[in-house]
Amino acid sequence: MKISEIIKSKPRTIETEKKPIALVTGASSGIGQSFTCLLASKGYDVIAIARDHQRLYELENKLLTKYNSKIYVLPLDLSINNSVDKIAEFLKNENLVVDVLINNAGFGVHGAFHETELQKELNMVNLQIQSTLSLTKLILPQMQEKRSGFILNVGSVYSFSPVPFQSVYGGCKSFLLSFGTSLAHENKKYKINVTTLCPGITQTEFRIRSNIGKNINSIKHKKTSGMSADLVAEQGFKALMRGDLICIPGLTNRIFVQIATYLPTSLFSSALTLVNSFRGVNSKNT
């Protein structure tokens, strides 16, 4: 069944009262896992989507015990084209209406564009852009119908700048910022909050998966440098509830964005190397 057909079909009605529902992509680790835990602590039942089913089931057991929140485990690879159709079918079968959507899933590809693998970059575009568009297109009409809803897209400080050696990743994040701010204005009349969360370096596995640095001795530093994922999620959630268009957590990250915004593009690549050194990242080989 196609998304358009599922959207038109009305959900079954039930009499029992339900908790509000949140849907989080990339929920098995990092910022996505932090959002899942935070939402459960605030009384939401959470649809947790990620590829790593083992981590999802561990998270389900933990949060059910700690917060008595229902975690709907949905192991999916969102870079595959029909994955959002499976989500649509799941929501219909479970009679779930999403109140909070966290589009978090993503990864990066690091290296000079002429040296990186095209298929990895296409998978990244599918995950960060196509799945975000498809999932938002699926859920937004129900939010509009009830005139209430919250959508958070996870961008990056790189949403504001060119990013040498991560050119496609930076392009994806710039898209998410433009898309999110535009969507927010379109949906003011429906009382739907749309926030783009733009973190900098965060204590997650992201940089290791993105191959940013091959020195084994630096792996521990990668996991511990930057803001904690819990703090990023907490600040993002508060911004979403307030209705902020953009959330840039952390003073250093806000300084970075100011430089990226006002410095001429022709000078930015050199400046990026300098600023990233201060932030604990070397744009070429950290």
Order of alpha helices (4+ residues) and beta strands (2+ residues): alpha-beta-alpha-beta-alpha-beta-alpha-beta-alpha-alpha-beta-alpha-beta-alpha-alpha-alpha-beta-alpha-alpha
